[in-house]
Amino acid sequence: MLLITEELDNELLYEAKEKELYIKGVFAQANTVNNNARIYPRSVMEQALSTYKTDWIDKKRAIGENNHPQTPHPDHTNASILIEDMHFEGDDVMGKAKVLNTPQGNILRGLIEGGVQVAVSTRGTGSLKKRNGINEVQSDYRFFAVDTVLNPGAPSAFVQGIMEGKEWAMGANGEITEIDAHRLEEHQKFIDKVYATKKASESKLLEAFNSIMSKV
């Protein structure tokens, strides 16, 4: 699975309520080809959002960070916002997040109060399938966080740089681990070659299997 990040160039609204500061706006979009030549089918986005709400938002642990970390899971020591709501309005996923009273949250508050227009970026993992030149996000997509960013107009190469040479594998226990995509591809080619010969012994196949799994 790839680490997939999406930056939305949509103006957010700020709301101050009894010393609490919130950001609101479009957090994600379905059925729309974005600047990264990717599209999230509505069914894929609905499933990912449903799981994210149950596992993260409803349990009040849906934190986000400032800028893009290079890992799927958010780090609570760098939390700046707490996502309180995400829901569909048409094909737009509207969201609301509270700016936290943390070091990173106070940096974000200072930027907002200073007149800086911040944006949001989703973070998740999933696989892609190219259709007519467009990368379609597949049904294994999962949300892990919504982060704040200052450069929503960044070129797609920035996102590709985050994903370059990195993929993420989910184990039987649900734990996600970073793997070396290039070495994994080499081992996969080796296994394909073994199967293609149709002459491999059970011990040889077991050796190949253990070799590739040791890289996950």
Residue frames as a rotation matrix with the C-alpha (Angstrom) as fourth column:
MET 1
0.574 0.819 0.000 0.00
0.819 -0.574 0.000 0.00
0.000 0.000 -1.000 0.00
LEU 2
-0.327 -0.658 0.679 1.16
0.631 -0.687 -0.361 3.51
0.704 0.310 0.639 -0.75
LEU 3
-0.382 0.175 -0.908 1.15
0.691 -0.598 -0.406 6.47
-0.614 -0.782 0.107 1.60
ILE 4
-0.238 0.419 0.876 -1.40
0.837 -0.369 0.404 8.74
0.493 0.830 -0.263 -0.09
THR 5
-0.431 0.111 -0.896 -1.64
0.575 -0.731 -0.367 12.43
-0.695 -0.673 0.251 0.78
GLU 6
-0.088 0.490 0.867 -3.99
0.908 -0.320 0.272 14.96
0.411 0.811 -0.417 -0.78
GLU 7
-0.741 -0.165 -0.650 -3.81
0.448 -0.843 -0.297 18.71
-0.499 -0.512 0.699 -0.40
LEU 8
0.119 0.876 0.467 -6.98
0.993 -0.118 -0.032 20.68
0.027 0.467 -0.884 -1.06
ASP 9
-0.900 -0.407 0.158 -6.80
0.419 -0.906 0.054 24.25
0.121 0.115 0.986 -2.27
ASN 10
0.087 0.979 0.185 -10.05
0.595 -0.200 0.778 25.26
0.799 0.042 -0.600 -0.59
GLU 11
-0.503 -0.257 0.825 -10.47
-0.338 -0.820 -0.462 28.24
0.795 -0.511 0.326 1.68
LEU 12
-0.373 0.322 -0.870 -11.19
0.784 0.610 -0.111 27.24
0.495 -0.724 -0.480 5.27
LEU 13
0.337 0.550 0.764 -13.37
-0.130 -0.776 0.617 29.16
0.932 -0.307 -0.190 7.68
TYR 14
-0.748 -0.580 -0.323 -12.26
0.287 0.156 -0.945 29.96
0.599 -0.799 0.050 11.20
GLU 15
0.368 0.908 0.201 -14.58
0.011 -0.220 0.975 30.02
0.930 -0.357 -0.091 14.17
ALA 16
-0.799 -0.590 0.116 -13.76
-0.068 -0.104 -0.992 31.25
0.598 -0.800 0.043 17.66
LYS 17
0.336 0.941 -0.045 -16.04
-0.160 0.104 0.982 30.01
0.928 -0.322 0.186 20.41
GLU 18
0.960 0.063 0.273 -15.36
-0.271 -0.036 0.962 30.66
0.070 -0.997 -0.017 24.09
LYS 19
0.301 -0.951 0.073 -11.58
-0.798 -0.209 0.566 30.81
-0.522 -0.229 -0.821 23.55
GLU 20
0.018 -0.263 0.965 -11.69
0.296 0.923 0.246 27.70
-0.955 0.281 0.094 21.34
LEU 21
-0.148 -0.145 -0.978 -10.55
-0.816 -0.541 0.204 28.04
-0.559 0.828 -0.038 17.73
TYR 22
0.206 0.312 0.927 -11.94
0.234 0.904 -0.357 25.81
-0.950 0.291 0.113 14.98
ILE 23
-0.702 -0.294 -0.649 -11.23
-0.574 -0.306 0.759 25.31
-0.422 0.906 0.046 11.29
LYS 24
0.091 0.815 0.572 -14.02
0.108 0.562 -0.820 24.26
-0.990 0.137 -0.037 8.95
GLY 25
-0.003 -0.030 -1.000 -14.29
-0.903 -0.430 0.016 23.51
-0.431 0.902 -0.025 5.25
VAL 26
0.852 0.234 -0.469 -13.84
-0.462 0.757 -0.463 20.83
0.247 0.611 0.752 2.59
PHE 27
0.265 -0.757 0.598 -11.49
-0.692 0.282 0.664 18.17
-0.672 -0.590 -0.449 3.97
ALA 28
-0.718 -0.446 0.534 -11.73
0.031 0.746 0.665 15.65
-0.695 0.494 -0.522 1.09
GLN 29
-0.022 0.698 -0.716 -13.54
-0.897 -0.330 -0.294 15.03
-0.442 0.636 0.633 -2.19
ALA 30
-0.281 0.032 0.959 -14.94
0.201 0.979 0.027 12.02
-0.938 0.200 -0.282 -4.03
ASN 31
0.362 0.486 0.796 -15.60
0.801 0.274 -0.532 11.46
-0.476 0.830 -0.290 -7.74
THR 32
0.966 -0.110 -0.232 -13.27
-0.190 -0.914 -0.358 14.33
-0.172 0.390 -0.905 -8.66
VAL 33
0.501 -0.857 0.124 -9.94
0.774 0.379 -0.507 14.06
0.388 0.350 0.853 -10.45
ASN 34
0.849 -0.180 -0.497 -7.52
0.242 -0.705 0.667 16.03
-0.470 -0.686 -0.555 -8.29
ASN 35
0.713 -0.607 -0.352 -4.25
-0.698 -0.664 -0.268 17.81
-0.071 0.437 -0.897 -9.04
ASN 36
-0.286 -0.827 0.484 -2.36
-0.721 0.518 0.460 14.56
-0.631 -0.218 -0.744 -8.45
ALA 37
-0.344 0.255 -0.904 -4.32
-0.821 0.386 0.421 12.81
0.456 0.887 0.077 -11.24
ARG 38
-0.975 0.104 -0.196 -6.08
0.186 0.866 -0.464 10.67
0.122 -0.489 -0.864 -8.65
ILE 39
-0.276 0.942 0.191 -9.75
-0.666 -0.331 0.668 10.02
0.693 0.057 0.719 -8.11
TYR 40
-0.958 0.078 0.277 -11.55
-0.189 0.556 -0.810 8.59
-0.217 -0.828 -0.517 -5.09
PRO 41
-0.534 0.829 -0.169 -14.75
0.160 0.295 0.942 6.75
0.830 0.476 -0.290 -6.07
ARG 42
-0.043 0.599 0.799 -17.66
-0.770 -0.529 0.356 7.69
0.636 -0.601 0.484 -3.81
SER 43
0.829 0.409 -0.381 -17.98
-0.133 0.806 0.576 4.13
0.543 -0.427 0.723 -2.48
VAL 44
0.072 -0.898 -0.434 -14.27
0.690 0.359 -0.629 4.04
0.721 -0.254 0.645 -1.54
MET 45
-0.654 -0.312 0.689 -14.43
-0.139 -0.846 -0.514 7.40
0.744 -0.432 0.510 0.22
GLU 46
0.308 0.863 0.400 -17.65
-0.690 -0.087 0.719 6.47
0.655 -0.498 0.569 2.04
GLN 47
0.755 -0.045 -0.654 -16.15
0.308 0.905 0.294 3.26
0.578 -0.423 0.697 3.42
ALA 48
-0.294 -0.950 -0.105 -12.91
0.649 -0.118 -0.752 4.95
0.702 -0.290 0.651 4.45
LEU 49
-0.504 0.164 0.848 -14.79
-0.437 -0.895 -0.086 7.80
0.745 -0.414 0.523 6.13
SER 50
0.607 0.794 -0.034 -17.13
-0.421 0.358 0.834 5.42
0.674 -0.491 0.551 7.97
THR 51
0.502 -0.510 -0.698 -14.19
0.679 0.733 -0.047 3.50
0.535 -0.451 0.715 9.42
TYR 52
-0.557 -0.751 0.355 -12.31
0.400 -0.617 -0.678 6.69
0.728 -0.235 0.644 10.28
LYS 53
-0.095 0.612 0.785 -15.33
-0.621 -0.653 0.434 8.08
0.778 -0.447 0.442 12.13
THR 54
0.830 0.477 -0.291 -15.83
-0.127 0.668 0.733 4.87
0.544 -0.571 0.615 14.11
ASP 55
0.491 -0.715 -0.498 -12.18
0.790 0.606 -0.091 4.20
0.367 -0.349 0.862 14.94
TRP 56
-0.543 -0.837 0.064 -10.90
0.769 -0.527 -0.362 7.74
0.336 -0.148 0.930 15.32
ILE 57
-0.574 0.322 0.753 -13.40
-0.177 -0.947 0.269 10.61
0.799 0.021 0.601 15.41
ASP 58
0.489 0.872 -0.033 -15.98
-0.189 0.143 0.972 8.97
0.852 -0.469 0.234 17.70
LYS 59
0.572 -0.356 -0.739 -13.20
0.773 0.535 0.340 7.93
0.275 -0.766 0.581 20.09
LYS 60
0.992 -0.122 0.007 -11.82
-0.120 -0.962 0.243 11.49
-0.023 -0.242 -0.970 20.16
ARG 61
0.270 -0.954 0.130 -8.38
0.210 0.190 0.959 10.47
-0.940 -0.231 0.252 18.90
ALA 62
0.553 0.002 0.833 -8.58
0.833 0.043 -0.552 11.86
-0.037 0.999 0.022 15.37
ILE 63
0.437 -0.479 -0.762 -5.60
0.133 -0.803 0.581 14.17
-0.890 -0.355 -0.287 15.69
GLY 64
0.810 -0.251 0.530 -3.77
0.534 -0.058 -0.844 15.94
0.243 0.966 0.087 12.88
GLU 65
0.113 -0.877 -0.468 -0.35
0.755 -0.230 0.613 17.54
-0.645 -0.422 0.636 12.58
ASN 66
0.630 -0.060 -0.774 1.17
-0.390 -0.886 -0.249 20.57
-0.671 0.459 -0.582 10.90
ASN 67
-0.074 -0.616 -0.784 2.57
-0.996 0.008 0.087 19.54
-0.047 0.788 -0.614 7.52
HIS 68
0.731 0.354 -0.584 3.06
-0.511 0.851 -0.124 16.01
0.453 0.389 0.802 6.16
PRO 69
0.073 -0.695 0.715 4.86
-0.697 0.477 0.535 13.43
-0.713 -0.538 -0.450 8.25
GLN 70
-0.285 -0.248 -0.926 6.17
-0.901 0.398 0.170 10.50
0.327 0.883 -0.337 6.21
THR 71
-0.998 0.062 -0.014 4.31
0.063 0.925 -0.374 7.84
-0.010 -0.374 -0.927 8.19
PRO 72
-0.418 0.907 0.041 0.62
0.321 0.105 0.941 6.85
0.850 0.407 -0.335 8.05
HIS 73
0.276 0.603 -0.749 -0.21
0.888 0.138 0.439 7.13
0.368 -0.786 -0.497 11.75
PRO 74
0.500 -0.054 0.864 -0.40
-0.133 -0.991 0.015 10.53
0.856 -0.122 -0.503 13.48
ASP 75
-0.393 -0.709 -0.586 2.01
0.651 0.236 -0.721 11.25
0.649 -0.665 0.369 16.34
HIS 76
0.601 0.759 -0.250 0.26
0.710 -0.363 0.604 12.64
0.368 -0.541 -0.757 19.41
THR 77
0.061 -0.649 -0.758 3.40
0.790 -0.433 0.434 14.51
-0.610 -0.625 0.487 20.47
ASN 78
-0.918 -0.396 0.030 3.04
0.317 -0.684 0.656 16.66
-0.239 0.612 0.754 17.33
ALA 79
-0.164 0.956 0.245 -0.75
0.986 0.154 0.061 17.07
0.021 0.251 -0.968 17.40
SER 80
-0.992 -0.123 -0.033 -2.10
0.123 -0.992 0.017 20.47
-0.035 0.013 0.999 16.39
ILE 81
-0.424 0.905 -0.043 -5.79
-0.866 -0.392 0.311 19.77
0.264 0.169 0.950 15.71
LEU 82
-0.802 0.342 0.491 -8.53
0.049 0.856 -0.515 17.36
-0.596 -0.388 -0.703 16.77
ILE 83
-0.814 0.547 -0.195 -11.03
-0.292 -0.097 0.951 16.48
0.501 0.832 0.238 14.04
GLU 84
-0.746 0.591 0.307 -14.52
-0.321 0.085 -0.943 16.57
-0.583 -0.802 0.126 15.53
ASP 85
0.313 0.909 0.276 -16.68
-0.024 0.298 -0.954 15.98
-0.949 0.292 0.115 12.47
MET 86
-0.817 -0.371 -0.441 -16.47
-0.445 -0.081 0.892 14.84
-0.366 0.925 -0.099 8.85
HIS 87
-0.079 0.865 0.496 -19.54
0.281 0.497 -0.821 14.25
-0.957 0.075 -0.282 6.71
PHE 88
-0.673 -0.127 0.728 -20.63
0.727 0.067 0.683 14.23
-0.136 0.990 0.047 3.07
GLU 89
0.148 0.717 -0.681 -22.31
-0.047 -0.683 -0.729 17.18
-0.988 0.140 -0.067 1.38
GLY 90
0.786 0.069 -0.614 -22.69
-0.617 0.028 -0.787 16.06
-0.037 0.997 0.065 -2.21
ASP 91
0.739 -0.603 -0.300 -19.28
0.400 0.752 -0.525 14.64
0.542 0.268 0.797 -3.16
ASP 92
-0.076 -0.744 0.663 -17.47
-0.377 -0.594 -0.710 16.95
0.923 -0.304 -0.236 -0.75
VAL 93
0.199 0.045 -0.979 -16.41
0.819 0.541 0.191 15.74
0.538 -0.840 0.071 2.69
MET 94
0.343 0.008 0.939 -16.97
-0.264 -0.959 0.105 18.67
0.902 -0.284 -0.327 5.00
GLY 95
0.049 -0.423 -0.905 -14.97
0.779 0.583 -0.230 18.76
0.625 -0.694 0.358 8.20
LYS 96
0.687 0.082 0.722 -14.55
-0.348 -0.835 0.426 20.63
0.638 -0.544 -0.545 11.47
ALA 97
0.195 -0.708 -0.678 -11.44
0.727 0.569 -0.385 20.51
0.658 -0.418 0.626 13.67
LYS 98
0.995 0.091 -0.052 -10.50
0.099 -0.657 0.747 22.16
0.034 -0.748 -0.662 16.95
VAL 99
0.234 -0.951 0.203 -7.10
-0.159 -0.243 -0.957 23.81
0.959 0.192 -0.208 17.25
LEU 100
0.621 0.014 -0.783 -5.47
0.630 0.587 0.510 22.25
0.467 -0.810 0.356 20.30
ASN 101
0.832 -0.377 0.407 -3.66
-0.532 -0.751 0.392 23.96
0.158 -0.543 -0.825 23.16
THR 102
0.692 -0.688 0.219 -0.41
0.577 0.709 0.405 22.17
-0.434 -0.153 0.888 22.35
PRO 103
-0.189 -0.826 -0.530 2.94
0.119 -0.555 0.823 23.52
-0.975 0.093 0.203 21.11
GLN 104
-0.872 -0.127 0.472 2.04
0.461 0.108 0.881 22.72
-0.163 0.986 -0.036 17.51
GLY 105
0.083 0.983 0.161 -1.54
0.988 -0.103 0.115 23.86
0.130 0.149 -0.980 18.00
ASN 106
0.485 0.044 -0.873 -0.36
0.434 -0.879 0.197 27.19
-0.759 -0.474 -0.446 19.38
ILE 107
-0.696 -0.706 -0.133 1.89
0.156 -0.329 0.931 27.64
-0.701 0.627 0.339 16.35
LEU 108
-0.601 0.555 0.575 -1.14
0.763 0.186 0.618 27.04
0.236 0.811 -0.536 14.12
ARG 109
0.435 0.781 -0.447 -3.24
0.877 -0.480 0.016 29.44
-0.202 -0.399 -0.894 16.20
GLY 110
-0.019 -0.542 -0.840 -0.56
0.233 -0.820 0.523 32.10
-0.972 -0.186 0.142 15.87
LEU 111
-0.903 -0.303 0.305 -0.51
0.334 -0.050 0.941 31.69
-0.270 0.952 0.147 12.10
ILE 112
-0.206 0.920 0.335 -4.30
0.923 0.069 0.379 31.91
0.325 0.387 -0.863 11.83
GLU 113
0.553 0.425 -0.716 -4.56
0.708 -0.693 0.136 34.90
-0.439 -0.582 -0.684 14.15
GLY 114
-0.297 -0.752 -0.589 -1.77
0.153 -0.646 0.748 36.52
-0.943 0.132 0.307 12.17
GLY 115
0.281 0.557 -0.781 -3.84
-0.663 -0.475 -0.578 36.28
-0.694 0.681 0.236 9.00
VAL 116
-0.764 -0.589 -0.262 -2.28
-0.608 0.523 0.598 33.20
-0.215 0.616 -0.757 7.40
GLN 117
0.384 0.891 -0.241 -4.72
-0.920 0.349 -0.178 31.12
-0.075 0.290 0.954 5.34
VAL 118
-0.628 -0.595 0.501 -4.01
-0.576 0.789 0.216 27.47
-0.524 -0.153 -0.838 6.09
ALA 119
0.087 0.613 -0.785 -5.30
-0.879 0.418 0.229 24.46
0.468 0.671 0.575 4.18
VAL 120
0.305 0.066 0.950 -5.81
-0.682 0.712 0.170 20.79
-0.665 -0.700 0.261 5.00
SER 121
-0.236 -0.429 -0.872 -4.36
-0.869 0.495 -0.009 17.57
0.435 0.755 -0.490 3.67
THR 122
0.804 0.521 0.286 -5.67
-0.592 0.745 0.306 14.03
-0.054 -0.416 0.908 4.12
ARG 123
-0.386 -0.921 -0.061 -3.29
-0.916 0.390 -0.096 11.20
0.112 0.019 -0.994 4.98
GLY 124
0.563 0.595 0.574 -4.00
-0.634 0.756 -0.162 7.53
-0.530 -0.273 0.803 4.38
THR 125
-0.651 -0.742 0.158 -2.83
-0.477 0.563 0.675 4.31
-0.590 0.364 -0.721 2.79
GLY 126
0.494 0.811 0.315 -4.18
-0.202 0.459 -0.865 2.38
-0.846 0.363 0.390 -0.16
SER 127
-0.453 -0.604 0.656 -3.47
0.512 0.427 0.746 1.00
-0.730 0.673 0.116 -3.58
LEU 128
-0.068 0.334 -0.940 -3.97
-0.596 -0.769 -0.230 2.63
-0.800 0.545 0.251 -6.96
LYS 129
-0.160 0.048 0.986 -5.18
0.671 0.738 0.072 1.32
-0.724 0.673 -0.150 -10.30
LYS 130
-0.722 -0.206 -0.660 -4.67
-0.230 -0.829 0.510 3.32
-0.652 0.520 0.552 -13.46
ARG 131
-0.014 0.770 0.638 -7.72
0.826 0.368 -0.427 3.81
-0.563 0.521 -0.641 -15.68
ASN 132
0.593 0.241 0.769 -7.47
0.746 -0.524 -0.411 6.02
0.304 0.817 -0.490 -18.77
GLY 133
-0.161 -0.811 0.562 -4.44
0.388 -0.576 -0.720 7.78
0.907 0.102 0.408 -17.36
ILE 134
0.139 0.286 0.948 -6.08
-0.725 -0.623 0.294 8.46
0.675 -0.728 0.121 -13.99
ASN 135
-0.816 -0.439 -0.376 -5.01
-0.037 0.689 -0.724 6.70
0.577 -0.577 -0.578 -10.77
GLU 136
0.239 0.962 0.130 -8.15
-0.430 -0.015 0.903 5.33
0.871 -0.272 0.410 -9.14
VAL 137
-0.602 -0.403 0.689 -7.88
-0.783 0.130 -0.608 4.76
0.155 -0.906 -0.394 -5.40
GLN 138
-0.435 0.359 -0.826 -8.94
-0.104 0.891 0.442 1.22
0.894 0.279 -0.351 -4.53
SER 139
0.504 0.863 0.039 -11.22
-0.184 0.063 0.981 -0.21
0.844 -0.502 0.190 -1.84
ASP 140
0.296 -0.457 -0.839 -8.33
0.861 0.508 0.027 -0.91
0.414 -0.730 0.544 0.57
TYR 141
-0.339 -0.433 0.836 -7.92
0.139 -0.901 -0.410 2.83
0.931 -0.023 0.365 1.17
ARG 142
0.329 0.388 -0.861 -7.92
0.913 0.103 0.396 3.93
0.242 -0.916 -0.320 4.82
PHE 143
0.530 -0.096 0.843 -7.90
-0.149 -0.989 -0.019 7.38
0.835 -0.116 -0.538 6.42
PHE 144
0.046 -0.486 -0.873 -5.42
0.905 0.389 -0.169 7.98
0.422 -0.782 0.458 9.21
ALA 145
-0.251 -0.160 -0.955 -5.33
0.699 -0.712 -0.065 11.74
-0.669 -0.684 0.291 9.63
VAL 146
0.643 0.268 0.718 -6.16
0.652 -0.683 -0.329 15.18
0.402 0.679 -0.614 8.34
ASP 147
-0.145 -0.811 -0.567 -3.20
0.918 -0.324 0.228 17.56
-0.368 -0.488 0.791 8.64
THR 148
0.825 0.324 -0.463 -2.81
0.180 -0.927 -0.329 21.30
-0.536 0.188 -0.823 8.15
VAL 149
-0.080 -0.841 0.535 -0.58
0.963 0.073 0.259 22.67
-0.257 0.536 0.805 5.38
LEU 150
0.103 0.031 -0.994 0.43
0.114 -0.993 -0.019 26.08
-0.988 -0.111 -0.106 4.15
ASN 151
-0.566 -0.402 -0.720 1.09
-0.639 -0.339 0.691 25.28
-0.522 0.851 -0.065 0.50
PRO 152
0.169 0.719 0.674 -1.95
-0.016 0.686 -0.727 23.59
-0.986 0.112 0.127 -1.04
GLY 153
0.855 0.144 -0.499 -0.73
-0.463 -0.221 -0.858 24.64
-0.234 0.964 -0.122 -4.48
ALA 154
-0.095 -0.962 0.257 2.43
-0.630 0.258 0.732 22.50
-0.771 -0.092 -0.631 -4.18
PRO 155
-0.076 0.020 -0.997 3.27
-0.954 0.290 0.078 20.52
0.290 0.957 -0.003 -7.34
SER 156
0.863 0.498 -0.088 2.42
-0.466 0.851 0.242 16.84
0.195 -0.168 0.966 -7.47
ALA 157
0.190 -0.876 -0.444 6.15
-0.025 0.448 -0.894 16.04
0.981 0.181 0.063 -7.40
PHE 158
-0.394 -0.294 0.871 6.12
-0.822 -0.311 -0.477 16.98
0.411 -0.904 -0.119 -3.70
VAL 159
0.476 0.661 0.580 3.64
-0.826 0.563 0.037 14.21
-0.302 -0.497 0.814 -2.96
GLN 160
0.848 -0.217 -0.483 5.51
-0.127 0.802 -0.584 11.76
0.514 0.557 0.652 -5.18
GLY 161
-0.156 -0.969 0.191 8.62
-0.461 -0.099 -0.882 12.56
0.874 -0.225 -0.431 -3.18
ILE 162
-0.091 0.210 0.973 6.89
-0.985 0.123 -0.119 11.42
-0.145 -0.970 0.196 0.00
MET 163
0.757 0.552 0.348 5.88
-0.500 0.834 -0.235 8.13
-0.420 0.004 0.907 -1.59
GLU 164
0.475 -0.584 -0.659 9.09
-0.705 0.195 -0.682 7.42
0.527 0.788 -0.319 -3.51
GLY 165
-0.399 -0.734 -0.549 10.53
-0.330 0.674 -0.661 4.02
0.856 -0.083 -0.511 -2.60
LYS 166
-0.917 0.096 0.387 8.11
-0.369 0.166 -0.915 3.51
-0.152 -0.981 -0.117 0.26
GLU 167
-0.156 0.919 -0.362 5.14
-0.328 0.298 0.897 1.28
0.932 0.259 0.255 0.69
TRP 168
-0.524 0.094 0.847 3.29
-0.851 -0.009 -0.525 0.05
-0.042 -0.996 0.085 3.74
ALA 169
-0.496 0.311 -0.811 2.18
-0.107 0.905 0.412 -3.48
0.862 0.291 -0.415 4.54
MET 170
0.073 0.605 0.793 -0.57
-0.964 -0.162 0.212 -4.45
0.257 -0.780 0.571 6.95
GLY 171
-0.879 -0.444 -0.172 0.08
-0.367 0.862 -0.348 -7.54
0.303 -0.243 -0.921 9.05
ALA 172
-0.392 0.748 -0.536 -2.47
0.435 0.664 0.609 -10.01
0.811 0.006 -0.585 10.36
ASN 173
-0.300 0.225 -0.927 -2.69
0.940 -0.098 -0.328 -8.03
-0.164 -0.970 -0.182 13.61
GLY 174
0.722 0.653 0.230 -3.58
0.690 -0.703 -0.171 -4.83
0.050 0.282 -0.958 11.75
GLU 175
0.366 -0.673 -0.643 -0.18
0.208 -0.614 0.762 -3.22
-0.907 -0.412 -0.084 12.35
ILE 176
0.983 -0.041 0.179 1.16
0.162 -0.265 -0.950 -1.19
0.086 0.963 -0.254 9.44
THR 177
0.356 -0.933 -0.061 4.87
0.343 0.070 0.937 -1.46
-0.869 -0.354 0.344 8.72
GLU 178
0.571 -0.264 -0.777 7.05
-0.720 -0.616 -0.320 0.44
-0.394 0.742 -0.542 6.25
ILE 179
0.485 -0.442 0.755 8.70
0.460 0.863 0.209 -1.76
-0.743 0.246 0.622 3.65
ASP 180
-0.429 -0.698 -0.573 11.29
-0.312 -0.481 0.819 -1.14
-0.847 0.531 -0.012 0.96
ALA 181
0.571 0.804 -0.166 9.24
-0.417 0.109 -0.903 -1.08
-0.708 0.584 0.397 -2.23
HIS 182
0.314 -0.509 -0.801 12.19
-0.930 0.007 -0.369 -1.72
0.193 0.861 -0.471 -4.55
ARG 183
-0.764 -0.619 0.182 13.51
-0.645 0.739 -0.194 -4.73
-0.014 -0.266 -0.964 -2.65
LEU 184
-0.208 0.780 0.591 10.00
-0.258 0.539 -0.802 -6.11
-0.943 -0.319 0.089 -2.31
GLU 185
0.642 0.437 -0.630 9.56
-0.683 -0.047 -0.729 -5.85
-0.348 0.898 0.268 -6.08
GLU 186
-0.229 -0.824 -0.518 12.81
-0.922 0.355 -0.157 -7.77
0.313 0.441 -0.841 -6.62
HIS 187
-0.825 -0.056 0.562 11.67
-0.357 0.823 -0.442 -10.59
-0.438 -0.565 -0.699 -4.35
GLN 188
0.209 0.970 0.122 8.25
-0.363 0.193 -0.912 -10.68
-0.908 0.146 0.392 -5.99
LYS 189
0.418 -0.136 -0.898 9.91
-0.905 0.023 -0.425 -11.10
0.078 0.990 -0.113 -9.41
PHE 190
-0.684 -0.729 -0.016 11.97
-0.716 0.676 -0.176 -13.96
0.139 -0.109 -0.984 -7.99
ILE 191
-0.514 0.575 0.637 8.85
-0.197 0.644 -0.740 -15.74
-0.835 -0.505 -0.218 -6.71
ASP 192
0.523 0.722 -0.453 7.07
-0.598 -0.069 -0.799 -15.22
-0.608 0.688 0.396 -10.02
LYS 193
-0.011 -0.629 -0.777 10.04
-0.953 0.243 -0.183 -16.76
0.304 0.738 -0.602 -11.79
VAL 194
-0.844 -0.291 0.451 9.99
-0.468 0.811 -0.352 -19.76
-0.263 -0.508 -0.820 -9.45
TYR 195
-0.040 0.925 0.377 6.32
-0.183 0.364 -0.913 -20.37
-0.982 -0.106 0.154 -10.10
ALA 196
0.460 0.232 -0.857 6.80
-0.833 -0.221 -0.507 -19.91
-0.306 0.947 0.092 -13.85
THR 197
-0.531 -0.754 -0.386 9.27
-0.833 0.548 0.074 -22.82
0.156 0.361 -0.920 -14.00
LYS 198
0.542 0.840 -0.009 6.69
-0.798 0.518 0.307 -25.17
0.262 -0.159 0.952 -12.43
LYS 199
0.340 -0.513 -0.788 9.63
0.118 0.855 -0.505 -27.23
0.933 0.079 0.351 -11.21
ALA 200
-0.337 -0.511 0.791 10.12
-0.661 -0.470 -0.585 -25.79
0.670 -0.720 -0.179 -7.77
SER 201
-0.467 0.126 -0.875 10.09
0.528 0.834 -0.161 -28.07
0.709 -0.538 -0.456 -4.76
GLU 202
0.657 0.744 -0.127 8.03
0.513 -0.316 0.798 -27.27
0.553 -0.589 -0.589 -1.67
SER 203
0.299 -0.620 -0.725 11.22
0.843 -0.184 0.505 -26.34
-0.447 -0.762 0.468 0.19
LYS 204
-0.701 -0.570 0.429 12.20
0.712 -0.598 0.367 -23.92
0.047 0.563 0.825 -2.58
LEU 205
-0.041 0.781 0.623 8.78
0.390 -0.561 0.730 -22.26
0.920 0.273 -0.282 -2.52
LEU 206
0.742 0.289 -0.605 8.92
0.655 -0.118 0.747 -22.02
0.145 -0.950 -0.276 1.27
GLU 207
-0.218 -0.912 -0.346 12.35
0.884 -0.336 0.327 -20.40
-0.414 -0.235 0.879 1.02
ALA 208
-0.673 0.014 0.740 11.01
0.513 -0.711 0.481 -17.85
0.533 0.703 0.471 -1.46
PHE 209
0.390 0.912 0.129 7.97
0.443 -0.309 0.842 -17.13
0.807 -0.271 -0.524 0.69
ASN 210
0.579 -0.232 -0.782 10.04
0.783 -0.111 0.612 -16.61
-0.229 -0.966 0.117 3.85
SER 211
-0.513 -0.843 0.162 12.42
0.849 -0.470 0.241 -14.38
-0.127 0.262 0.957 1.91
ILE 212
-0.447 0.405 0.798 9.70
0.320 -0.760 0.565 -11.98
0.836 0.508 0.210 0.78
MET 213
0.625 0.758 -0.188 7.89
0.431 -0.134 0.893 -11.99
0.651 -0.639 -0.410 4.13
SER 214
0.138 -0.661 -0.737 11.10
0.969 -0.062 0.238 -11.07
-0.203 -0.748 0.632 5.96
LYS 215
-0.817 -0.438 0.374 11.01
0.538 -0.814 0.221 -7.77
0.208 0.382 0.901 4.03
VAL 216
-0.009 0.910 0.415 7.48
0.295 -0.394 0.871 -6.89
0.955 0.130 -0.265 5.18
